[in-house]
Amino acid sequence: MKQGDNKRADFVLVRAKSDADLALAEARLAAAASTAHASREQVATLRSAVMNAQPPSVVPGSPAGIPQPAGPGASPPMNGGSK
């Protein structure tokens, strides 16, 4: 092989490695952008749920302050919830 051919082959290999490094960097960037987008959507969903949530009703005498159904027709559990 001629000396000029070796230099050309070296150049082609360096260029191929650079192209591969760039492709990997772009793939990682795309994955990071996708993860960030999904995270932003999750935060927005959770924030909306928190902002729209009503605090649970706690019936006096319920065990350990566990939220119980309260409202018309609802009655607190008898004997700590056991029958």
C-alpha positions in Angstrom: 0.0 0.0 0.0 1.3 3.5 -0.8 2.0 6.0 1.9 -0.8 8.3 0.5 -3.3 5.4 0.7 -2.5 5.0 4.4 -3.1 8.6 5.1 -6.4 8.5 3.3 -7.4 5.4 5.2 -6.5 7.1 8.5 -8.6 10.1 7.5 -11.6 7.9 6.6 -11.3 6.1 10.0 -11.1 9.3 11.9 -14.1 10.7 10.0 -16.1 7.5 10.7 -15.3 7.6 14.4 -16.4 11.3 14.5 -19.6 10.4 12.7 -20.3 7.6 15.1 -19.6 9.8 18.1 -22.0 12.5 16.8 -24.7 9.9 16.2 -24.3 8.6 19.8 -24.5 12.2 21.1 -27.6 12.9 19.1 -29.3 9.7 20.3 -28.5 10.5 23.9 -29.8 14.0 23.4 -33.1 12.7 21.9 -33.5 10.3 24.8 -32.9 13.0 27.4 -35.3 15.3 25.6 -38.0 12.6 25.6 -37.4 11.9 29.3 -37.6 15.6 30.1 -40.8 15.9 28.2 -42.4 12.9 29.9 -41.3 14.3 33.3 -42.8 17.7 32.5 -46.1 16.1 31.6 -46.1 14.0 34.8 -45.4 17.1 36.9 -48.3 18.9 35.2 -50.6 16.0 35.8 -49.7 15.7 39.4 -49.9 19.5 40.0 -53.3 19.5 38.4 -54.4 16.6 40.6 -53.1 18.3 43.8 -54.7 21.6 42.9 -58.1 20.0 42.2 -58.1 17.5 45.1 -60.4 17.9 48.0 -59.1 17.1 51.5 -60.4 13.7 52.8 -63.1 13.8 55.4 -62.1 12.3 58.7 -64.8 10.9 60.9 -64.2 11.5 64.6 -63.4 8.3 66.3 -62.1 6.6 63.2 -59.0 4.4 63.9 -55.8 6.4 63.7 -57.5 9.2 61.8 -58.0 7.1 58.7 -60.3 8.9 56.3 -63.7 7.4 56.3 -66.7 8.1 54.1 -68.6 11.0 55.5 -71.8 12.6 54.3 -75.5 11.9 54.2 -76.2 8.3 55.3 -72.6 7.6 56.3 -72.0 6.5 59.8 -68.8 6.1 61.7 -67.6 2.5 62.3 -68.8 0.9 65.5 -66.1 -0.5 67.9 -63.2 0.7 65.9 -64.5 -0.7 62.7 -65.0 -4.3 63.7 -68.4 -6.0 63.9 
